[in-house]
Amino acid sequence: MGILQKDRRGTKSAKAPIPVPSFWLERINAAPRNDTASSPQTGSSAAVVVSQLRDQLLLLATSDSDIVTWLDQNKYLKTIQSQLTALARHSQMEPSTLQFLRSVAVPMLIECFFLPQDTAIRRQILPIIKLLSTIDPSCVDGALQANLLAFIDAQGYYRELDTFSVVDRQLSVNYYSRQPLCVRAHALEVLAGVPQGLPVIQRFVSDILVYCANALQNALPDLRSPKLGQGSVELVALREDCTQVIRLVFLCLSKIIAQDSEKSGGILAIILASMRTPLPGHVEKTLSRLYLLCWDLVGCEHASLNSRQVAAMVLVLLIQGTGLPPAQCAIELAQRTLGIDVRSQQTVESAYLPQKEASESRQQSMDNAVSMVCVARAIVSLAPYDVALATLDVAVADKTLTVSKNLHEAVFTHIASVCGRSQLAPAVKVVVFESMATWLQETARMLDRCLVQTNTVGKELCVTAFELGQRILVLQRERIMGYLWSYWDDPLDAVQARVKAIFEAFLDIGLAMDKAITQDPEAPRSTAGSLEPSEFINDVLDLVLTMDWSRKVKYALLATLCMRIDVLDLLARQPDLLPSCLETLAQVNMAARASTLFDAILERSAGAIKEAEGEEEGLLLEDKYMDVWVAPVAQALCKDDETSRRMLAQHLLPELFATHPRIVGAILRALTADSQQQPQAASHEMASQGRAVVAEQRHSADACRQHALIIVLKTARSQDLLTFDQLATIDSGIVEMLSRAVYHPDWSVRADMLGLLCEARKLSSPLHEIEYDLLFKLLRVSSNAPSADFRQQQHGALTALATRLVTVATHAERIVSTGKPPVPSQKIRHREKAKREAAVAQGQREGKTEDQVLRELGILTRDEMVQQAQVTLSRVEQAVNQWLDLAVRGCLYPGAGFSKVAMGLRWLGILSAFFTP
């Protein structure tokens, strides 16, 4: 990489400055300058601000050169924003000030929003427009509407605008008209996102729709042209233009429908009401053009999937915007968008929809799988529940149980017909499965609202939703579960995520139906079949549990199920679930999958404990979860498989201890209990086996148990859940097992033991007397270690130990000299104070004094604290001297081997680096 290329790394492309029209300077010079000296005292400050504002606008108007950049213009605009903020604080302004704002500042700054082609620059102008609106809202509104009409080439239709709001023709021709379609469409979308711009957009929505229809009509023939190569610059630009233009159409129509809260007149009535001079047939013709152009865009294979999807949504909005009743609207959507022949007793005539769907583009879209998926997804996203669940009388010769009975079910049929196809393009496959997941998620929400929250909808809608849920679970179960087996391990990660969403939504549907059946056992059953409470979830659970543990999909499915059912019920149904899953941790390629299941079980159990009523009930429930975990984890740790133990320490134990901190003591007691029972079991085997074989097995089992104990203690200490003071209270055999672990034959286990003794979560934590004894015993027996890996790990652990000893000694020396403990952070002080106050209050309720409670918390008096610090200093000094003696006399004596000499020199290097004055 060359020097120039290296210098460019991490740099951003510079933004183009705002184009500066030449008449800006003329406009500023033509405005009269205020005389600040003659202004009264009440208005002098405003006059000064206006004078400063004029200077900044003058700098902005003269910034059209190669030297001035966007950064310079941005400084001017920031200064203008601060000046307008100061000006907005004045309740009354002089006429000259208002005249300057109306003639110079407002038009110029509004034009700054429409002139640039960078969206980020436009968004930085929005705060200035909001400030101007607080000063003179009518002027800002007039300037916005004038520039909007000039921006979309519609200013010639409106002659009644005020003279100061009319945009100069030079601005419209030389600047606005040269911007790309996508830039102009996105600018209007940004303008509609602010309160000052939305009313202007709604007022001139008919002109915007005409502009969008003309833009699409001009772009679509070129987009379908075979002359444009795939990936060419022209094709990419046309795709972006069509996407932004159709997004603007959808924004305008959605804002209109949101404005029509009573749903009485529809889109056409609202647009006509917003026009100043409604033209006969003008709006109807525009909406009709947009309807046909949307079918062209939906069926255009060269267009982007995003634009085709938005075009389908516009189609649905246009049909819903006719103002028809829900049942008739469902019929129109089924006939016009899905091509379903529905019997209807009344004929509907729309002002802008064609009486007969005979366009060639619509027929091509009906034959295209991607187009129909886009249409189906648009219906799912936009159709209200009363429209989606309205009953359809489908005209078919043979009515079977699979005939769609409503619009929502018909949409599923179209999406499912594409999901089952093979050889789909990767991008199309993602869209198809995302559409299926969207349909199932919307169905789950629909059932939850109609069946669980029955007071929000009518009874007829509840019955229809119940029948829909039953047909899905009975008739479509095999098809949807087939997606899981076929596509769960798809090469595309995006498809895997969608398939997981499908399974989660399918389970939510089953849970919603279970709640509905439980609430109303006498609910009507579907002709397709009936369901009993929890039947669906139980069937799915049985199906997943029968799968082999070697299948990766089983872990993800169980993890999803665990988040929706009771974990205790699951483990009661499958008692060997945890032991079987723990066995797979020995396989490195399956450990991450098993970890996903463990995390889900722990997360679900933590949520259940948090939702328990009362502290006692929560503790009882936690004890039940701990009983489930203790035995399988202890057995897995004691197996003669080091890989399994290390995988447990990496994937399970940290999350398990964080969720259930009290389980540490239970697991330690289980490990020591097995150690005590082992000699009794071995005595019975003596008669049938030789003493040597039994002794070897016994020694191997004890070694595995020692390693398991070290792993548990190390994980617990890393989370500050356990100290060596508490070991004796848990079980007296723990220290004895640790003493035997010093002589463990495996050097990697000795390295873990050394890490347990040397490392701590807090560097200021002093070492216990047991730690010192075990540490120097381990150093003494391992000084002649032949393993280079052990020597390397030992050097890192002893370096951490030296750092810890220095920190402990420094804190202890400070306590001895000052008589005060080190000052913790503010967060820790607040936490300790709250903990202390809560403990004192609880102790006083139990009849204890404050001194007794503080002593139970480990809070010492000043003399006791100084005495303890002196003991700590003495122990650190003894430890350093003992370490030095072991390094010199125990390793560097004449005739010592290479390993011992190398070890002693390393120890001396650490000691001299940390403890040399």
ROBA-234940 format. One record per residue (C-alpha): x, y, z. Coordinates in steps of 0.2 Angstrom, whole numbers, padded with zeros to 4 digits, always signed. Layout:
// residues N
XYZ;...
This chain:
// residues 917
+0000+0000+0000;+0007+0017-0005;+0009+0032+0006;-0006+0041-0002;-0017+0026-0001;-0012+0024+0017;-0016+0042+0021;-0034+0040+0014;-0039+0026+0026;-0053+0031+0038;-0057+0047+0029;-0074+0052+0024;-0079+0059+0007;-0082+0078+0008;-0100+0084+0006;-0103+0096-0008;-0107+0114-0003;-0125+0121-0005;-0126+0129-0022;-0127+0148-0021;-0139+0157-0033;-0133+0174-0039;-0149+0183-0034;-0146+0180-0016;-0133+0194-0015;-0145+0206-0024;-0159+0201-0012;-0148+0206+0003;-0142+0222-0004;-0159+0227-0009;-0166+0226+0009;-0164+0242+0019;-0151+0241+0033;-0158+0244+0051;-0151+0259+0061;-0147+0251+0078;-0142+0267+0086;-0159+0275+0084;-0169+0260+0090;-0177+0261+0107;-0170+0252+0121;-0183+0238+0120;-0179+0234+0102;-0161+0238+0101;-0155+0220+0105;-0166+0213+0092;-0159+0226+0079;-0142+0221+0084;-0146+0202+0081;-0154+0206+0064;-0138+0216+0059;-0128+0201+0064;-0140+0189+0055;-0138+0200+0039;-0119+0199+0040;-0120+0180+0041;-0132+0179+0027;-0120+0190+0017;-0106+0178+0020;-0117+0163+0015;-0122+0172-0001;-0104+0175-0006;-0098+0157-0003;-0101+0151-0021;-0082+0148-0025;-0070+0134-0025;-0062+0139-0009;-0077+0139+0002;-0082+0121+0007;-0098+0114+0016;-0088+0116+0032;-0087+0134+0030;-0106+0135+0026;-0110+0124+0041;-0102+0137+0052;-0112+0151+0045;-0128+0141+0047;-0124+0137+0065;-0121+0155+0069;-0137+0159+0060;-0146+0146+0070;-0140+0154+0087;-0145+0171+0081;-0162+0165+0076;-0164+0157+0093;-0160+0174+0102;-0172+0183+0090;-0186+0170+0094;-0185+0175+0113;-0192+0193+0108;-0211+0193+0110;-0213+0209+0099;-0203+0214+0084;-0201+0230+0074;-0209+0231+0056;-0192+0233+0049;-0186+0217+0057;-0201+0207+0051;-0199+0214+0034;-0181+0209+0033;-0185+0191+0039;-0199+0190+0026;-0190+0197+0011;-0172+0190+0014;-0170+0177+0028;-0185+0166+0026;-0184+0164+0007;-0165+0161+0008;-0165+0149+0022;-0180+0139+0015;-0171+0138-0002;-0156+0131+0007;-0166+0116+0011;-0171+0113-0007;-0155+0117-0015;-0142+0103-0009;-0142+0086-0015;-0136+0078+0001;-0149+0072+0013;-0138+0075+0029;-0137+0094+0024;-0156+0095+0022;-0158+0088+0039;-0146+0101+0047;-0157+0115+0039;-0173+0108+0048;-0169+0116+0065;-0168+0133+0057;-0185+0131+0048;-0192+0126+0065;-0185+0142+0073;-0191+0153+0058;-0209+0145+0060;-0209+0151+0079;-0205+0169+0073;-0217+0170+0058;-0226+0154+0054;-0237+0161+0039;-0221+0167+0030;-0212+0150+0032;-0228+0141+0026;-0229+0153+0011;-0211+0150+0007;-0212+0131+0009;-0227+0130-0003;-0219+0141-0016;-0203+0131-0016;-0212+0115-0016;-0222+0119-0031;-0206+0125-0040;-0197+0109-0034;-0210+0098-0043;-0212+0110-0058;-0230+0114-0053;-0228+0133-0049;-0237+0138-0065;-0254+0132-0060;-0255+0143-0045;-0255+0162-0049;-0263+0168-0033;-0248+0166-0022;-0241+0181-0013;-0227+0190-0022;-0213+0187-0009;-0217+0168-0009;-0215+0166-0028;-0199+0157-0032;-0187+0165-0045;-0187+0156-0061;-0168+0155-0061;-0169+0145-0046;-0182+0133-0053;-0174+0130-0070;-0155+0131-0065;-0155+0122-0049;-0171+0112-0044;-0175+0104-0061;-0157+0098-0062;-0158+0087-0047;-0161+0068-0050;-0178+0061-0047;-0173+0051-0032;-0165+0067-0023;-0181+0077-0026;-0192+0063-0020;-0182+0060-0004;-0182+0079+0000;-0201+0079+0000;-0201+0064+0011;-0189+0072+0023;-0200+0088+0023;-0216+0078+0027;-0207+0072+0043;-0207+0089+0051;-0223+0098+0058;-0220+0113+0047;-0219+0103+0031;-0233+0090+0033;-0247+0103+0031;-0239+0109+0015;-0237+0091+0008;-0255+0088+0012;-0261+0104+0004;-0253+0100-0013;-0254+0081-0012;-0263+0081-0029;-0248+0090-0038;-0236+0079-0029;-0245+0063-0035;-0245+0070-0053;-0227+0073-0052;-0224+0055-0046;-0235+0048-0059;-0226+0058-0073;-0209+0052-0066;-0214+0034-0065;-0222+0035-0083;-0205+0041-0090;-0194+0030-0080;-0203+0013-0082;-0200+0011-0101;-0181+0014-0099;-0181+0002-0084;-0189-0012-0094;-0177-0009-0108;-0166-0024-0113;-0152-0011-0118;-0147-0008-0100;-0135-0021-0094;-0136-0029-0077;-0127-0018-0064;-0125-0004-0076;-0124+0014-0069;-0140+0019-0079;-0150+0004-0072;-0144+0007-0054;-0150+0026-0056;-0167+0021-0063;-0170+0009-0049;-0166+0022-0036;-0177+0034-0044;-0192+0022-0045;-0189+0017-0027;-0189+0035-0020;-0203+0040-0031;-0215+0026-0026;-0210+0028-0007;-0216+0046-0009;-0232+0040-0016;-0235+0028-0002;-0230+0042+0011;-0243+0053+0004;-0257+0040+0003;-0254+0034+0020;-0254+0051+0027;-0271+0054+0018;-0278+0038+0025;-0272+0042+0043;-0281+0059+0041;-0297+0051+0036;-0300+0044+0054;-0319+0041+0051;-0316+0032+0034;-0331+0040+0026;-0325+0049+0011;-0309+0039+0006;-0294+0046-0003;-0303+0055-0017;-0314+0065-0006;-0299+0071+0005;-0288+0076-0010;-0302+0086-0018;-0306+0094-0001;-0287+0100+0000;-0287+0107-0017;-0290+0126-0019;-0298+0124-0036;-0303+0106-0039;-0302+0101-0057;-0316+0089-0063;-0308+0072-0066;-0291+0078-0063;-0288+0068-0047;-0297+0053-0053;-0286+0052-0068;-0270+0054-0058;-0275+0040-0046;-0280+0029-0060;-0263+0031-0068;-0254+0027-0052;-0264+0011-0050;-0259+0005-0067;-0241+0011-0065;-0240+0002-0048;-0245-0014-0057;-0231-0011-0070;-0218-0008-0056;-0224-0024-0047;-0222-0035-0062;-0205-0027-0068;-0191-0039-0065;-0178-0026-0067;-0184-0015-0053;-0178-0018-0035;-0187-0029-0023;-0190-0014-0011;-0198-0004-0025;-0209-0018-0030;-0214-0021-0012;-0219-0003-0009;-0228-0002-0026;-0239-0017-0020;-0242-0008-0004;-0248+0007-0014;-0260-0004-0023;-0268-0010-0007;-0269+0008-0001;-0278+0013-0017;-0291-0001-0015;-0294+0002+0003;-0295+0021+0000;-0311+0019-0010;-0321+0020+0007;-0330+0003+0005;-0336-0007+0019;-0324-0020+0026;-0333-0035+0018;-0334-0027+0001;-0316-0020+0003;-0310-0038+0006;-0319-0044-0010;-0311-0030-0020;-0294-0035-0013;-0296-0053-0017;-0302-0050-0034;-0290-0036-0040;-0274-0041-0031;-0275-0060-0029;-0286-0065-0044;-0299-0074-0034;-0316-0076-0041;-0328-0071-0027;-0347-0071-0028;-0354-0054-0023;-0372-0048-0023;-0368-0030-0027;-0357-0022-0040;-0345-0008-0034;-0341+0006-0046;-0325+0016-0041;-0321+0033-0048;-0302+0029-0051;-0301+0009-0051;-0304+0001-0068;-0321-0008-0070;-0312-0023-0077;-0295-0028-0074;-0288-0031-0091;-0271-0023-0090;-0256-0033-0097;-0245-0028-0083;-0257-0035-0070;-0258-0052-0079;-0239-0053-0079;-0238-0049-0061;-0251-0063-0057;-0240-0076-0066;-0224-0070-0057;-0221-0078-0040;-0211-0063-0033;-0224-0051-0038;-0238-0061-0029;-0227-0062-0014;-0225-0044-0013;-0244-0041-0015;-0248-0054-0002;-0236-0046+0010;-0243-0029+0007;-0261-0036+0011;-0254-0043+0027;-0246-0027+0033;-0260-0015+0028;-0277-0024+0029;-0286-0021+0045;-0293-0036+0055;-0311-0033+0050;-0306-0034+0031;-0293-0048+0033;-0306-0059+0042;-0321-0055+0032;-0329-0070+0024;-0327-0074+0006;-0339-0084-0005;-0326-0091-0017;-0333-0097-0033;-0325-0114-0036;-0332-0130-0043;-0326-0142-0029;-0326-0134-0012;-0313-0143-0002;-0307-0140+0016;-0292-0131+0009;-0302-0117+0001;-0298-0100+0008;-0313-0094+0018;-0306-0076+0021;-0293-0064+0013;-0280-0068+0027;-0281-0086+0023;-0280-0083+0004;-0264-0073+0007;-0256-0088+0016;-0260-0099+0001;-0251-0088-0011;-0236-0086+0000;-0235-0105+0004;-0236-0109-0015;-0220-0100-0018;-0211-0106-0002;-0212-0124-0008;-0203-0120-0024;-0185-0126-0027;-0171-0116-0036;-0177-0099-0029;-0164-0085-0031;-0156-0081-0014;-0163-0064-0013;-0180-0070-0018;-0179-0085-0005;-0176-0072+0009;-0191-0061+0004;-0202-0077+0003;-0198-0083+0020;-0199-0066+0027;-0216-0064+0020;-0221-0081+0028;-0214-0076+0045;-0223-0059+0043;-0240-0068+0040;-0238-0080+0055;-0233-0065+0066;-0248-0055+0061;-0259-0070+0063;-0252-0073+0081;-0256-0054+0085;-0273-0056+0077;-0277-0071+0087;-0271-0063+0103;-0281-0048+0101;-0297-0057+0095;-0296-0072+0107;-0287-0066+0122;-0292-0048+0122;-0310-0051+0117;-0316-0034+0123;-0307-0025+0109;-0316-0034+0095;-0334-0040+0091;-0340-0058+0094;-0342-0062+0076;-0323-0058+0073;-0318-0069+0088;-0327-0084+0080;-0319-0081+0063;-0302-0079+0071;-0304-0095+0082;-0309-0105+0066;-0294-0098+0057;-0282-0103+0071;-0289-0121+0071;-0287-0123+0052;-0269-0117+0053;-0264-0129+0067;-0273-0144+0060;-0272-0142+0041;-0255-0132+0039;-0245-0139+0053;-0236-0152+0042;-0232-0139+0029;-0225-0126+0041;-0215-0139+0051;-0208-0145+0034;-0200-0128+0032;-0190-0131+0048;-0183-0148+0043;-0179-0142+0025;-0172-0124+0028;-0166-0123+0046;-0148-0126+0041;-0149-0117+0025;-0133-0109+0018;-0140-0092+0019;-0140-0085+0037;-0154-0073+0032;-0165-0088+0028;-0161-0097+0044;-0166-0081+0054;-0183-0081+0044;-0186-0099+0047;-0183-0097+0066;-0195-0082+0066;-0208-0094+0057;-0206-0107+0071;-0208-0094+0085;-0223-0086+0077;-0231-0104+0074;-0229-0107+0093;-0236-0091+0097;-0252-0095+0087;-0253-0112+0096;-0251-0103+0113;-0265-0090+0109;-0276-0105+0104;-0272-0114+0120;-0277-0098+0130;-0293-0096+0120;-0298-0115+0123;-0294-0113+0141;-0304-0098+0143;-0319-0105+0134;-0319-0124+0133;-0336-0124+0124;-0329-0113+0109;-0335-0119+0092;-0324-0131+0083;-0318-0130+0065;-0324-0143+0053;-0306-0146+0049;-0303-0154+0066;-0303-0149+0084;-0289-0146+0097;-0288-0149+0115;-0279-0137+0128;-0260-0138+0125;-0262-0152+0112;-0253-0142+0099;-0238-0137+0110;-0237-0155+0117;-0237-0163+0099;-0223-0151+0094;-0213-0154+0109;-0214-0173+0107;-0209-0171+0089;-0193-0161+0094;-0189-0173+0109;-0189-0188+0098;-0175-0181+0087;-0158-0187+0089;-0146-0176+0099;-0134-0176+0084;-0145-0165+0074;-0141-0147+0076;-0158-0141+0074;-0164-0149+0090;-0155-0137+0101;-0162-0122+0093;-0180-0129+0093;-0179-0133+0111;-0172-0116+0115;-0187-0108+0107;-0199-0120+0116;-0191-0116+0133;-0195-0098+0131;-0213-0102+0129;-0217-0116+0141;-0213-0121+0159;-0195-0127+0160;-0200-0138+0175;-0213-0147+0165;-0201-0149+0151;-0188-0157+0162;-0201-0168+0170;-0207-0175+0153;-0189-0178+0148;-0178-0181+0163;-0163-0185+0153;-0163-0169+0143;-0150-0160+0153;-0138-0176+0155;-0140-0179+0136;-0136-0161+0132;-0122-0160+0144;-0114-0175+0135;-0113-0166+0118;-0102-0153+0126;-0088-0164+0124;-0090-0162+0105;-0082-0145+0101;-0093-0143+0085;-0109-0145+0095;-0104-0135+0111;-0111-0118+0104;-0128-0126+0100;-0130-0134+0117;-0125-0117+0125;-0139-0109+0116;-0151-0122+0124;-0143-0119+0141;-0145-0100+0140;-0163-0102+0135;-0167-0113+0150;-0158-0101+0162;-0166-0086+0155;-0183-0094+0157;-0180-0099+0175;-0173-0082+0180;-0189-0074+0173;-0200-0087+0182;-0191-0083+0198;-0193-0064+0196;-0211-0066+0192;-0214-0076+0208;-0226-0068+0221;-0216-0065+0237;-0198-0068+0242;-0201-0085+0250;-0210-0092+0235;-0196-0086+0224;-0183-0095+0235;-0193-0111+0234;-0194-0110+0215;-0176-0107+0214;-0172-0122+0225;-0183-0133+0212;-0172-0126+0198;-0156-0129+0207;-0161-0147+0211;-0163-0150+0193;-0146-0144+0189;-0135-0150+0203;-0134-0169+0200;-0132-0168+0181;-0118-0154+0182;-0109-0163+0195;-0109-0180+0186;-0103-0171+0170;-0089-0163+0179;-0083-0179+0186;-0082-0189+0170;-0065-0194+0164;-0065-0181+0150;-0055-0165+0152;-0063-0158+0136;-0080-0159+0143;-0075-0151+0159;-0067-0136+0150;-0082-0134+0139;-0093-0134+0154;-0082-0120+0162;-0084-0110+0146;-0102-0112+0140;-0112-0117+0156;-0105-0113+0173;-0103-0094+0171;-0121-0092+0166;-0127-0105+0178;-0119-0096+0193;-0124-0079+0187;-0142-0085+0187;-0142-0096+0203;-0128-0090+0214;-0133-0101+0228;-0130-0117+0217;-0111-0115+0220;-0112-0122+0237;-0124-0136+0232;-0112-0142+0218;-0097-0141+0229;-0106-0152+0242;-0111-0164+0228;-0093-0166+0223;-0086-0169+0240;-0100-0181+0244;-0096-0191+0229;-0078-0191+0235;-0083-0198+0252;-0094-0212+0245;-0081-0218+0233;-0070-0228+0245;-0086-0237+0251;-0091-0242+0233;-0073-0247+0230;-0073-0260+0244;-0087-0269+0236;-0077-0271+0220;-0062-0278+0228;-0069-0295+0228;-0072-0296+0210;-0058-0286+0203;-0039-0285+0207;-0033-0272+0219;-0022-0263+0206;-0036-0261+0194;-0048-0254+0207;-0034-0243+0214;-0031-0236+0197;-0049-0232+0194;-0051-0224+0211;-0036-0213+0208;-0042-0208+0191;-0060-0204+0198;-0052-0194+0212;-0041-0184+0200;-0056-0180+0189;-0066-0174+0204;-0051-0163+0210;-0051-0154+0193;-0070-0152+0193;-0068-0144+0211;-0054-0132+0204;-0065-0127+0189;-0080-0123+0200;-0070-0113+0212;-0062-0103+0199;-0078-0099+0190;-0086-0094+0206;-0072-0083+0212;-0071-0075+0195;-0089-0069+0198;-0085-0064+0217;-0097-0077+0223;-0086-0086+0235;-0071-0083+0246;-0059-0096+0255;-0066-0091+0272;-0083-0099+0266;-0075-0115+0260;-0075-0123+0278;-0093-0118+0281;-0098-0126+0265;-0089-0143+0268;-0073-0147+0277;-0068-0159+0263;-0065-0146+0251;-0048-0140+0257;-0042-0158+0259;-0047-0161+0241;-0037-0145+0236;-0022-0151+0245;-0022-0167+0236;-0025-0158+0219;-0007-0150+0222;+0000-0167+0217;-0012-0169+0202;-0003-0179+0188;-0009-0168+0174;+0001-0152+0173;-0014-0142+0165;-0024-0146+0181;-0010-0139+0191;-0010-0123+0180;-0028-0121+0184;-0025-0123+0202;-0012-0110+0201;-0024-0098+0192;-0037-0101+0206;-0024-0096+0219;-0016-0082+0211;-0030-0073+0202;-0044-0063+0209;-0058-0052+0203;-0052-0038+0214;-0033-0034+0215;-0036-0027+0232;-0043-0044+0239;-0030-0050+0252;-0025-0069+0251;-0031-0080+0264;-0020-0091+0275;-0026-0107+0266;-0021-0099+0249;-0004-0095+0255;-0001-0113+0261;-0008-0121+0245;+0001-0109+0234;+0019-0112+0241;+0015-0131+0242;+0011-0130+0224;+0026-0120+0219;+0037-0132+0229;+0031-0148+0221;+0031-0140+0203;+0047-0131+0203;+0055-0145+0192;+0040-0145+0180;+0046-0153+0163;+0031-0145+0154;+0035-0129+0145;+0017-0125+0143;+0015-0126+0162;+0030-0115+0165;+0023-0102+0153;+0006-0102+0162;+0014-0102+0179;+0024-0086+0174;+0008-0077+0169;-0001-0082+0185;+0014-0077+0196;+0014-0060+0188;-0004-0058+0192;+0000-0064+0210;+0014-0051+0212;+0003-0037+0205;-0011-0042+0218;+0002-0043+0232;+0008-0026+0228;-0009-0019+0228;-0014-0027+0244;+0002-0021+0253;-0001-0003+0246;-0019-0003+0253;-0014-0010+0270;+0000+0002+0272;-0012+0017+0268;-0024+0010+0281;-0010+0009+0294;-0004+0026+0291;-0021+0035+0290;-0032+0024+0299;-0045+0025+0285;-0050+0013+0271;-0047+0018+0253;-0061+0028+0246;-0071+0018+0233;-0080+0025+0218;-0096+0035+0220;-0106+0020+0213;-0099+0008+0225;-0101+0020+0240;-0120+0022+0235;-0122+0003+0234;-0113+0000+0250;-0123+0013+0259;-0140+0006+0253;-0134-0011+0258;-0129-0006+0275;-0145+0004+0278;-0156-0010+0273;-0146-0022+0284;-0148-0011+0299;-0166-0009+0296;-0169-0027+0295;-0158-0031+0310;-0167-0018+0321;-0184-0027+0316;-0176-0043+0322;-0170-0035+0339;-0152-0033+0335;-0141-0018+0338;-0133-0008+0325;-0115-0013+0330;-0120-0032+0329;-0127-0029+0311;-0112-0020+0306;-0101-0034+0313;-0111-0047+0303;-0108-0036+0287;-0089-0037+0290;-0088-0018+0294;-0074-0016+0307;-0070-0002+0319;-0055+0009+0316;-0043-0001+0328;-0049-0018+0321;-0046-0011+0303;-0028-0006+0307;-0024-0022+0316;-0031-0032+0301;-0020-0021+0290;-0005-0025+0300;-0008-0043+0299;-0010-0042+0280;+0006-0033+0278;+0015-0046+0289;+0008-0060+0278;+0013-0051+0262;+0031-0049+0269;+0032-0067+0274;+0025-0073+0257;+0038-0063+0248;+0052-0069+0259;+0046-0087+0257;+0045-0085+0238;+0062-0078+0237;+0069-0092+0248;+0061-0105+0237;+0068-0097+0221;+0086-0096+0228;+0088-0110+0240;+0075-0122+0231;+0080-0119+0213;+0097-0111+0211;+0108-0124+0222;+0123-0132+0214;+0119-0147+0203;+0100-0141+0200;+0093-0146+0184;+0089-0135+0169;+0070-0134+0173;+0073-0129+0191;+0086-0116+0187;+0075-0108+0173;+0060-0108+0185;+0071-0100+0199;+0077-0086+0187;+0060-0082+0181;+0054-0081+0199;+0068-0069+0203;+0064-0059+0188;+0046-0056+0194;+0052-0053+0212;+0065-0040+0207;+0052-0031+0195;+0038-0029+0208;+0047-0029+0225;+0063-0020+0222;+0063-0003+0232;
